[in-house]
Amino acid sequence: MTDASTGATADRIAALEHRLAEVEDRLALLQIVAAYGPAVDSGSAEVTAAMWTADGVYDTFPAALAGQAAIGDMVTGEMHQGLIGSGAAHLLGIPHIELNGDSAVVTNYSQLVLREPDSDGYRIWRTGVNRWEFTRTAEGWRVVRRINRQLDGTAEGRDLLAEAIDPADPGR
């Protein structure tokens, strides 16, 4: 093998390693977002809180929750326990993932579906958009901040969606 072909092979291997690392990062981020619904709907406060950094923020209605303890308390709180105790499902849509080294932004839709005992059916209670801001830690990817806004006709939710797309390259 010549030096030129050895160098080309090394370059191809390095490019493949880079691509594989990106795929692994995307899969890890997808897994975290996909685990959120089962974690909160099973009442697993510790699992839910561990998705965030120690000082992570979950900015949602009716207030922003700061830190893992506050996020865990939301899951064990009276309102959330009432929802899951009567039948609730947090459904999260396929995310748009934007990687930038050791940080990432993930944008997706979410719906909260509630059981309607009178009709023995379900109804969509809320539909929102989420912007998850992640950082890579020694333990893996963790949420630094999650912003959840309802798609209720106000600009806040639409603005979060618009931040996820680039009109020049909508597939980025």
Buried (B, 14 or more C-beta within 10 A) or exposed (E): EEEEEEEEEEEEEEEEEEEEEEEEBBEBBBEBBBBBBBBBBEBBBEBBBBBBBEEBBBBBEEEEBBBBEBBBBBBBEEEBEEBBEEEBBBEBBEBBBBBEEEEBBBBBBBBBBBBEEEEEEEEEEBBBBBBBBBBBEEEEBBBBBBBBBBBEEEEEBEEBBEBBEEEEEEEE
